[in-house]
Amino acid sequence: MSHTAARLSRSALLFLSRQEGLKDRATRLGPLRRLSRRFVAGESLEEAMDAVKALTARGLWASFDHLNEAVRDAAQTRDEVREYRRLLARIDQTGVKANVSLKLTQCGLLLDPALALENARTVVADARARDTFVRIDMEHGAVTQATLDIVRQLHTEHGERHVGAVLQSCLRRTETDARALCAERVRIRLCKGAYLEGPDIAFPDKKDVDASFVQCMKVLLDSGVYHGIATHDERMIDATLEHATRRQLPRDAFEFQMLYGIREDLQQRLSEQGHPVRIYVPYGPHWYPYLMRRMAERPANLAFVLRHLAR
């Protein structure tokens, strides 16, 4: 596939990921459901817990994510809070090496930022009581500032041991955000970003996204705060290891983070070399937007679906 065709395919898949009307129909398609199991640990908490136990046996850590986003019903946002509290209790009971990731749009950010803060506060307070951690996920650019505002409020209330943020190197603002958050001792997961953004707020060219990632990684590693470097790109990993060596950082000064079902060989290799590696483990019935973003990262997955639909 040519560079132009790949870019168009990625844009189309990211556009489809945000089409609410497609979710129910898509999740009934057998080929998509089968493909989803490559990237999603299951639809139930118990399926996800089994997947994390298997990761733990391999020496890997995890961050659970109950998939749902763009929730526009207040009652449903509270269902999400109950699911996360149930999840935190199960982590406590089983003793797996895991924390949780939470999207603010599943807490009601698109309805009312005050509702999202209230719901996220409940989850973080429960995590603090269990001495664990909640990563507030970053979503599309329209909610970046509102998300960081809520992270800062929760961080003020609960501290760096219990809540952190995500930054996306594709956004032009990210280096500035990284420096500010590090000064406030907010723990950050740095990733490249998987949302369709305009050139006014995001770098359109991959080389600029990569350069931003490396620059922001250096800001994080130089800050003295424990961060997560989230990438499957071996060039980014090598740049991270090179900078950590130059700064004489111990291997446990930061962690690598990767997605469930992607580059398991690389996950294992880094872990065996003594680097902490955490796997982002999504689960739940609302997997369609997440799957579309994973397919956009590797449009060849689309051929798999089309072949099966043709049958």
ROBA-837475 format. One record per residue (C-alpha): residue number from 1; residue in three letters; x, y, z. Coordinates in Angstrom, 3 decimals, decimal comma, always signed. Layout:
! residues N
+-----+------+----------+----------+----------+
! pos ! code !        x !        y !        z !
+-----+------+----------+----------+----------+
! NUM !  ALA !        X !        Y !        Z !
...
+-----+------+----------+----------+----------+
//
This chain:
! residues 311
+-----+------+----------+----------+----------+
! pos ! code !        x !        y !        z !
+-----+------+----------+----------+----------+
!   1 !  MET !   +0,000 !   +0,000 !   +0,000 !
!   2 !  SER !   +1,410 !   +3,404 !   -0,973 !
!   3 !  HIS !   +2,013 !   +6,109 !   +1,620 !
!   4 !  THR !   -0,892 !   +8,153 !   +0,253 !
!   5 !  ALA !   -3,268 !   +5,180 !   +0,224 !
!   6 !  ALA !   -2,255 !   +4,203 !   +3,758 !
!   7 !  ARG !   -2,868 !   +7,755 !   +4,953 !
!   8 !  LEU !   -6,316 !   +7,819 !   +3,343 !
!   9 !  SER !   -7,171 !   +4,420 !   +4,826 !
!  10 !  ARG !   -6,101 !   +5,603 !   +8,264 !
!  11 !  SER !   -8,212 !   +8,760 !   +7,969 !
!  12 !  ALA !  -11,238 !   +6,733 !   +6,833 !
!  13 !  LEU !  -10,918 !   +4,258 !   +9,706 !
!  14 !  LEU !  -10,522 !   +7,021 !  +12,265 !
!  15 !  PHE !  -13,591 !   +8,745 !  +10,834 !
!  16 !  LEU !  -15,558 !   +5,479 !  +11,142 !
!  17 !  SER !  -14,415 !   +5,078 !  +14,746 !
!  18 !  ARG !  -16,453 !   +8,172 !  +15,658 !
!  19 !  GLN !  -19,677 !   +7,160 !  +13,885 !
!  20 !  GLU !  -22,086 !   +6,345 !  +16,691 !
!  21 !  GLY !  -24,651 !   +4,785 !  +14,363 !
!  22 !  LEU !  -22,236 !   +2,064 !  +13,243 !
!  23 !  LYS !  -21,392 !   +0,687 !  +16,680 !
!  24 !  ASP !  -24,317 !   -1,692 !  +17,188 !
!  25 !  ARG !  -24,284 !   -3,026 !  +13,629 !
!  26 !  ALA !  -20,513 !   -3,473 !  +13,586 !
!  27 !  THR !  -20,396 !   -5,455 !  +16,810 !
!  28 !  ARG !  -22,765 !   -8,020 !  +15,312 !
!  29 !  LEU !  -20,394 !   -8,794 !  +12,425 !
!  30 !  GLY !  -18,539 !  -12,036 !  +13,044 !
!  31 !  PRO !  -15,278 !  -11,038 !  +11,282 !
!  32 !  LEU !  -15,031 !   -7,829 !  +13,312 !
!  33 !  ARG !  -15,782 !   -9,687 !  +16,539 !
!  34 !  ARG !  -13,049 !  -12,214 !  +15,753 !
!  35 !  LEU !  -10,587 !   -9,480 !  +14,871 !
!  36 !  SER !  -11,435 !   -7,634 !  +18,082 !
!  37 !  ARG !  -10,146 !  -10,564 !  +20,130 !
!  38 !  ARG !   -6,659 !   -9,827 !  +18,834 !
!  39 !  PHE !   -6,700 !   -6,466 !  +20,591 !
!  40 !  VAL !   -9,434 !   -6,747 !  +23,254 !
!  41 !  ALA !   -9,159 !   -9,158 !  +26,192 !
!  42 !  GLY !  -12,854 !  -10,052 !  +26,181 !
!  43 !  GLU !  -16,241 !   -8,570 !  +26,901 !
!  44 !  SER !  -16,402 !   -9,464 !  +30,606 !
!  45 !  LEU !  -14,279 !   -8,550 !  +33,599 !
!  46 !  GLU !  -13,488 !  -12,212 !  +34,240 !
!  47 !  GLU !  -12,148 !  -12,665 !  +30,696 !
!  48 !  ALA !   -9,966 !   -9,602 !  +31,150 !
!  49 !  MET !   -8,788 !  -10,841 !  +34,548 !
!  50 !  ASP !   -7,763 !  -14,181 !  +33,001 !
!  51 !  ALA !   -5,755 !  -12,287 !  +30,372 !
!  52 !  VAL !   -4,002 !  -10,215 !  +33,043 !
!  53 !  LYS !   -3,188 !  -13,289 !  +35,104 !
!  54 !  ALA !   -1,480 !  -14,707 !  +32,021 !
!  55 !  LEU !   +0,475 !  -11,473 !  +31,611 !
!  56 !  THR !   +1,471 !  -11,560 !  +35,278 !
!  57 !  ALA !   +2,787 !  -15,087 !  +34,797 !
!  58 !  ARG !   +5,057 !  -13,696 !  +32,052 !
!  59 !  GLY !   +6,413 !  -10,982 !  +34,366 !
!  60 !  LEU !   +4,353 !   -8,174 !  +32,812 !
!  61 !  TRP !   +2,190 !   -5,543 !  +34,499 !
!  62 !  ALA !   -1,195 !   -4,335 !  +33,270 !
!  63 !  SER !   -3,587 !   -1,410 !  +33,106 !
!  64 !  PHE !   -7,234 !   -2,412 !  +32,723 !
!  65 !  ASP !   -9,518 !   -0,278 !  +30,566 !
!  66 !  HIS !  -13,278 !   -0,874 !  +30,526 !
!  67 !  LEU !  -14,125 !   +0,213 !  +26,993 !
!  68 !  ASN !  -16,777 !   +2,869 !  +26,596 !
!  69 !  GLU !  -16,557 !   +6,473 !  +25,446 !
!  70 !  ALA !  -18,652 !   +9,450 !  +24,413 !
!  71 !  VAL !  -21,311 !   +8,451 !  +26,966 !
!  72 !  ARG !  -24,212 !  +10,920 !  +26,895 !
!  73 !  ASP !  -26,469 !   +9,420 !  +29,545 !
!  74 !  ALA !  -25,864 !  +10,315 !  +33,201 !
!  75 !  ALA !  -27,131 !   +6,973 !  +34,480 !
!  76 !  GLN !  -24,741 !   +5,135 !  +32,183 !
!  77 !  THR !  -21,809 !   +7,150 !  +33,492 !
!  78 !  ARG !  -22,612 !   +5,902 !  +36,973 !
!  79 !  ASP !  -22,735 !   +2,349 !  +35,641 !
!  80 !  GLU !  -19,166 !   +2,939 !  +34,488 !
!  81 !  VAL !  -18,185 !   +4,087 !  +37,978 !
!  82 !  ARG !  -19,674 !   +0,907 !  +39,454 !
!  83 !  GLU !  -17,747 !   -1,216 !  +36,930 !
!  84 !  TYR !  -14,488 !   +0,492 !  +37,835 !
!  85 !  ARG !  -15,079 !   +0,032 !  +41,544 !
!  86 !  ARG !  -15,813 !   -3,645 !  +40,897 !
!  87 !  LEU !  -12,617 !   -3,826 !  +38,847 !
!  88 !  LEU !  -10,536 !   -2,194 !  +41,596 !
!  89 !  ALA !  -11,946 !   -4,670 !  +44,118 !
!  90 !  ARG !  -11,011 !   -7,625 !  +41,870 !
!  91 !  ILE !   -7,466 !   -6,296 !  +41,449 !
!  92 !  ASP !   -7,239 !   -6,088 !  +45,233 !
!  93 !  GLN !   -8,600 !   -9,610 !  +45,705 !
!  94 !  THR !   -6,378 !  -11,292 !  +43,119 !
!  95 !  GLY !   -3,178 !   -9,344 !  +43,788 !
!  96 !  VAL !   -2,348 !   -8,976 !  +40,095 !
!  97 !  LYS !   +0,193 !   -6,265 !  +39,246 !
!  98 !  ALA !   -2,294 !   -3,886 !  +37,669 !
!  99 !  ASN !   -3,889 !   -0,464 !  +37,791 !
! 100 !  VAL !   -6,713 !   +1,072 !  +35,730 !
! 101 !  SER !   -7,170 !   +3,522 !  +32,861 !
! 102 !  LEU !  -10,280 !   +5,703 !  +32,669 !
! 103 !  LYS !  -11,722 !   +7,914 !  +29,923 !
! 104 !  LEU !  -13,465 !  +11,077 !  +31,042 !
! 105 !  THR !  -16,041 !  +10,909 !  +28,244 !
! 106 !  GLN !  -17,260 !   +7,657 !  +29,785 !
! 107 !  CYS !  -17,635 !   +9,641 !  +33,020 !
! 108 !  GLY !  -19,835 !  +12,258 !  +31,344 !
! 109 !  LEU !  -17,400 !  +14,889 !  +30,075 !
! 110 !  LEU !  -19,541 !  +15,496 !  +26,985 !
! 111 !  LEU !  -22,579 !  +16,041 !  +29,218 !
! 112 !  ASP !  -21,127 !  +18,140 !  +32,021 !
! 113 !  PRO !  -17,503 !  +18,513 !  +33,155 !
! 114 !  ALA !  -18,717 !  +18,710 !  +36,766 !
! 115 !  LEU !  -20,354 !  +15,272 !  +36,389 !
! 116 !  ALA !  -17,162 !  +13,855 !  +34,866 !
! 117 !  LEU !  -15,115 !  +15,245 !  +37,769 !
! 118 !  GLU !  -17,544 !  +13,813 !  +40,318 !
! 119 !  ASN !  -17,470 !  +10,362 !  +38,724 !
! 120 !  ALA !  -13,696 !  +10,293 !  +38,213 !
! 121 !  ARG !  -13,195 !  +11,518 !  +41,784 !
! 122 !  THR !  -15,179 !   +8,522 !  +43,067 !
! 123 !  VAL !  -12,987 !   +6,102 !  +41,117 !
! 124 !  VAL !   -9,724 !   +7,766 !  +42,167 !
! 125 !  ALA !  -10,802 !   +7,902 !  +45,822 !
! 126 !  ASP !  -11,507 !   +4,159 !  +45,714 !
! 127 !  ALA !   -8,119 !   +3,545 !  +44,084 !
! 128 !  ARG !   -6,403 !   +5,629 !  +46,750 !
! 129 !  ALA !   -8,109 !   +3,664 !  +49,506 !
! 130 !  ARG !   -6,676 !   +0,507 !  +47,896 !
! 131 !  ASP !   -3,270 !   +2,179 !  +47,331 !
! 132 !  THR !   -3,383 !   +1,863 !  +43,577 !
! 133 !  PHE !   -3,416 !   +4,183 !  +40,568 !
! 134 !  VAL !   -5,808 !   +5,579 !  +37,943 !
! 135 !  ARG !   -4,519 !   +6,781 !  +34,589 !
! 136 !  ILE !   -6,866 !   +9,343 !  +33,047 !
! 137 !  ASP !   -6,774 !   +8,565 !  +29,327 !
! 138 !  MET !   -6,450 !  +11,275 !  +26,709 !
! 139 !  GLU !   -9,038 !  +11,402 !  +23,929 !
! 140 !  HIS !   -9,588 !  +13,625 !  +20,900 !
! 141 !  GLY !   -8,215 !  +17,146 !  +20,789 !
! 142 !  ALA !  -11,514 !  +18,867 !  +21,563 !
! 143 !  VAL !  -11,369 !  +17,579 !  +25,163 !
! 144 !  THR !   -7,624 !  +17,862 !  +25,815 !
! 145 !  GLN !   -7,789 !  +20,976 !  +27,985 !
! 146 !  ALA !  -10,871 !  +19,846 !  +29,913 !
! 147 !  THR !   -9,192 !  +16,493 !  +30,565 !
! 148 !  LEU !   -6,010 !  +18,103 !  +31,879 !
! 149 !  ASP !   -8,036 !  +20,484 !  +34,054 !
! 150 !  ILE !   -9,723 !  +17,524 !  +35,735 !
! 151 !  VAL !   -6,439 !  +15,624 !  +36,081 !
! 152 !  ARG !   -4,921 !  +18,622 !  +37,844 !
! 153 !  GLN !   -7,873 !  +18,845 !  +40,231 !
! 154 !  LEU !   -7,687 !  +15,136 !  +41,057 !
! 155 !  HIS !   -3,908 !  +15,335 !  +41,415 !
! 156 !  THR !   -4,272 !  +18,189 !  +43,902 !
! 157 !  GLU !   -6,727 !  +16,093 !  +45,923 !
! 158 !  HIS !   -5,044 !  +12,675 !  +45,725 !
! 159 !  GLY !   -1,398 !  +13,120 !  +44,717 !
! 160 !  GLU !   +0,946 !  +11,580 !  +42,166 !
! 161 !  ARG !   +0,747 !   +8,043 !  +43,587 !
! 162 !  HIS !   -2,934 !   +7,730 !  +42,699 !
! 163 !  VAL !   -3,720 !   +9,647 !  +39,499 !
! 164 !  GLY !   -1,916 !  +10,530 !  +36,285 !
! 165 !  ALA !   -2,394 !  +11,777 !  +32,735 !
! 166 !  VAL !   -1,759 !  +10,806 !  +29,119 !
! 167 !  LEU !   -0,143 !  +13,058 !  +26,523 !
! 168 !  GLN !   -0,057 !  +12,501 !  +22,758 !
! 169 !  SER !   +3,052 !  +13,512 !  +20,849 !
! 170 !  CYS !   +0,993 !  +14,183 !  +17,710 !
! 171 !  LEU !   -0,410 !  +17,361 !  +19,290 !
! 172 !  ARG !   +1,504 !  +20,598 !  +18,827 !
! 173 !  ARG !   +0,857 !  +21,627 !  +22,433 !
! 174 !  THR !   +2,273 !  +18,487 !  +24,043 !
! 175 !  GLU !   +5,823 !  +19,551 !  +24,862 !
! 176 !  THR !   +4,461 !  +22,606 !  +26,698 !
! 177 !  ASP !   +1,955 !  +20,412 !  +28,554 !
! 178 !  ALA !   +4,675 !  +17,884 !  +29,415 !
! 179 !  ARG !   +6,933 !  +20,525 !  +30,952 !
! 180 !  ALA !   +4,079 !  +22,017 !  +32,983 !
! 181 !  LEU !   +2,776 !  +18,683 !  +34,256 !
! 182 !  CYS !   +6,258 !  +17,445 !  +35,160 !
! 183 !  ALA !   +6,802 !  +20,615 !  +37,184 !
! 184 !  GLU !   +3,608 !  +19,714 !  +39,064 !
! 185 !  ARG !   +4,821 !  +16,093 !  +39,477 !
! 186 !  VAL !   +1,985 !  +14,570 !  +37,481 !
! 187 !  ARG !   +2,772 !  +11,088 !  +36,171 !
! 188 !  ILE !   +2,396 !  +10,891 !  +32,400 !
! 189 !  ARG !   +1,904 !   +8,158 !  +29,829 !
! 190 !  LEU !   +3,438 !   +9,418 !  +26,588 !
! 191 !  CYS !   +2,029 !   +7,940 !  +23,377 !
! 192 !  LYS !   +1,883 !   +9,084 !  +19,745 !
! 193 !  GLY !   -1,918 !   +9,414 !  +19,607 !
! 194 !  ALA !   -4,620 !   +7,536 !  +17,700 !
! 195 !  TYR !   -7,270 !  +10,166 !  +16,925 !
! 196 !  LEU !   -8,056 !  +12,053 !  +13,740 !
! 197 !  GLU !   -6,972 !  +15,660 !  +14,335 !
! 198 !  GLY !   -6,646 !  +18,712 !  +12,099 !
! 199 !  PRO !   -3,274 !  +20,220 !  +11,141 !
! 200 !  ASP !   -4,038 !  +23,276 !  +13,229 !
! 201 !  ILE !   -3,629 !  +21,276 !  +16,440 !
! 202 !  ALA !   -1,662 !  +18,186 !  +15,343 !
! 203 !  PHE !   +1,436 !  +17,442 !  +13,278 !
! 204 !  PRO !   +0,288 !  +16,019 !   +9,927 !
! 205 !  ASP !   +3,608 !  +14,294 !   +9,173 !
! 206 !  LYS !   +4,807 !  +11,175 !  +10,958 !
! 207 !  LYS !   +8,400 !  +12,423 !  +11,162 !
! 208 !  ASP !   +7,232 !  +15,424 !  +13,202 !
! 209 !  VAL !   +5,122 !  +13,210 !  +15,495 !
! 210 !  ASP !   +8,193 !  +11,027 !  +16,062 !
! 211 !  ALA !  +10,435 !  +14,027 !  +16,720 !
! 212 !  SER !   +7,888 !  +15,359 !  +19,209 !
! 213 !  PHE !   +7,763 !  +11,962 !  +20,923 !
! 214 !  VAL !  +11,537 !  +11,886 !  +21,392 !
! 215 !  GLN !  +11,659 !  +15,454 !  +22,680 !
! 216 !  CYS !   +8,781 !  +14,887 !  +25,112 !
! 217 !  MET !  +10,309 !  +11,583 !  +26,252 !
! 218 !  LYS !  +13,469 !  +13,449 !  +27,234 !
! 219 !  VAL !  +11,431 !  +16,009 !  +29,191 !
! 220 !  LEU !   +9,728 !  +13,172 !  +31,073 !
! 221 !  LEU !  +12,853 !  +11,181 !  +31,840 !
! 222 !  ASP !  +14,703 !  +14,282 !  +33,025 !
! 223 !  SER !  +11,911 !  +15,253 !  +35,447 !
! 224 !  GLY !  +12,534 !  +12,819 !  +38,284 !
! 225 !  VAL !   +8,887 !  +11,693 !  +38,139 !
! 226 !  TYR !   +7,882 !   +8,105 !  +37,315 !
! 227 !  HIS !   +6,395 !   +8,017 !  +33,803 !
! 228 !  GLY !   +5,260 !   +5,530 !  +31,168 !
! 229 !  ILE !   +6,766 !   +5,541 !  +27,678 !
! 230 !  ALA !   +4,078 !   +3,964 !  +25,479 !
! 231 !  THR !   +5,257 !   +2,780 !  +22,076 !
! 232 !  HIS !   +5,826 !   -0,290 !  +19,897 !
! 233 !  ASP !   +8,216 !   +1,634 !  +17,655 !
! 234 !  GLU !  +11,674 !   +0,196 !  +18,210 !
! 235 !  ARG !  +13,288 !   +3,479 !  +17,105 !
! 236 !  MET !  +11,451 !   +5,277 !  +19,917 !
! 237 !  ILE !  +12,401 !   +2,525 !  +22,374 !
! 238 !  ASP !  +16,061 !   +2,726 !  +21,354 !
! 239 !  ALA !  +15,987 !   +6,520 !  +21,732 !
! 240 !  THR !  +14,476 !   +6,115 !  +25,204 !
! 241 !  LEU !  +17,093 !   +3,570 !  +26,301 !
! 242 !  GLU !  +19,890 !   +5,709 !  +24,895 !
! 243 !  HIS !  +18,690 !   +8,784 !  +26,792 !
! 244 !  ALA !  +18,175 !   +6,802 !  +30,008 !
! 245 !  THR !  +21,735 !   +5,445 !  +29,721 !
! 246 !  ARG !  +23,133 !   +8,916 !  +29,074 !
! 247 !  ARG !  +21,332 !  +10,196 !  +32,174 !
! 248 !  GLN !  +22,410 !   +7,107 !  +34,178 !
! 249 !  LEU !  +18,810 !   +6,342 !  +35,115 !
! 250 !  PRO !  +18,072 !   +3,028 !  +36,813 !
! 251 !  ARG !  +15,819 !   +0,662 !  +34,882 !
! 252 !  ASP !  +12,986 !   +1,140 !  +37,356 !
! 253 !  ALA !  +12,975 !   +4,949 !  +36,926 !
! 254 !  PHE !  +10,241 !   +4,616 !  +34,280 !
! 255 !  GLU !   +8,237 !   +1,905 !  +32,531 !
! 256 !  PHE !   +7,489 !   +0,961 !  +28,963 !
! 257 !  GLN !   +3,829 !   +0,539 !  +28,043 !
! 258 !  MET !   +2,333 !   -1,384 !  +25,143 !
! 259 !  LEU !   -1,063 !   -2,495 !  +23,872 !
! 260 !  TYR !   -2,604 !   -5,898 !  +24,451 !
! 261 !  GLY !   -2,038 !   -8,204 !  +21,486 !
! 262 !  ILE !   +0,647 !   -6,092 !  +19,790 !
! 263 !  ARG !   +4,359 !   -6,982 !  +19,621 !
! 264 !  GLU !   +4,319 !   -9,618 !  +22,341 !
! 265 !  ASP !   +7,882 !  -10,529 !  +21,344 !
! 266 !  LEU !   +9,038 !   -6,993 !  +22,089 !
! 267 !  GLN !   +7,089 !   -6,878 !  +25,363 !
! 268 !  GLN !   +8,794 !  -10,051 !  +26,527 !
! 269 !  ARG !  +12,262 !   -9,041 !  +25,402 !
! 270 !  LEU !  +12,186 !   -5,741 !  +27,275 !
! 271 !  SER !  +10,812 !   -7,428 !  +30,386 !
! 272 !  GLU !  +13,529 !  -10,087 !  +30,312 !
! 273 !  GLN !  +16,112 !   -7,305 !  +30,041 !
! 274 !  GLY !  +14,835 !   -5,979 !  +33,378 !
! 275 !  HIS !  +12,672 !   -3,083 !  +32,179 !
! 276 !  PRO !   +9,215 !   -2,682 !  +33,744 !
! 277 !  VAL !   +6,628 !   -3,295 !  +31,008 !
! 278 !  ARG !   +2,913 !   -2,565 !  +31,460 !
! 279 !  ILE !   +0,280 !   -3,801 !  +29,002 !
! 280 !  TYR !   -2,874 !   -1,777 !  +28,316 !
! 281 !  VAL !   -5,687 !   -4,359 !  +28,570 !
! 282 !  PRO !   -9,060 !   -3,206 !  +27,191 !
! 283 !  TYR !  -12,255 !   -5,181 !  +27,708 !
! 284 !  GLY !  -16,011 !   -4,777 !  +27,451 !
! 285 !  PRO !  -18,780 !   -4,892 !  +24,827 !
! 286 !  HIS !  -18,157 !   -1,351 !  +23,522 !
! 287 !  TRP !  -15,014 !   -2,303 !  +21,604 !
! 288 !  TYR !  -15,863 !   -0,892 !  +18,151 !
! 289 !  PRO !  -14,192 !   +2,596 !  +18,367 !
! 290 !  TYR !  -11,095 !   +1,093 !  +19,955 !
! 291 !  LEU !  -10,829 !   -1,566 !  +17,256 !
! 292 !  MET !  -11,160 !   +1,013 !  +14,472 !
! 293 !  ARG !   -8,257 !   +2,983 !  +15,950 !
! 294 !  ARG !   -6,108 !   -0,150 !  +16,118 !
! 295 !  MET !   -6,964 !   -0,935 !  +12,501 !
! 296 !  ALA !   -6,064 !   +2,631 !  +11,532 !
! 297 !  GLU !   -2,604 !   +2,074 !  +12,987 !
! 298 !  ARG !   -2,218 !   -0,927 !  +10,684 !
! 299 !  PRO !   -4,651 !   -0,673 !   +7,752 !
! 300 !  ALA !   -3,611 !   -4,147 !   +6,515 !
! 301 !  ASN !   -5,985 !   -5,439 !   +9,211 !
! 302 !  LEU !   -8,797 !   -4,059 !   +7,073 !
! 303 !  ALA !   -8,027 !   -6,675 !   +4,397 !
! 304 !  PHE !   -8,663 !   -9,395 !   +6,984 !
! 305 !  VAL !  -12,156 !   -8,067 !   +7,637 !
! 306 !  LEU !  -13,017 !   -7,529 !   +3,972 !
! 307 !  ARG !  -11,939 !  -11,058 !   +3,044 !
! 308 !  HIS !  -14,219 !  -12,552 !   +5,686 !
! 309 !  LEU !  -17,135 !  -10,284 !   +4,801 !
! 310 !  ALA !  -16,813 !  -11,388 !   +1,174 !
! 311 !  ARG !  -17,461 !  -14,941 !   +2,287 !
+-----+------+----------+----------+----------+
//
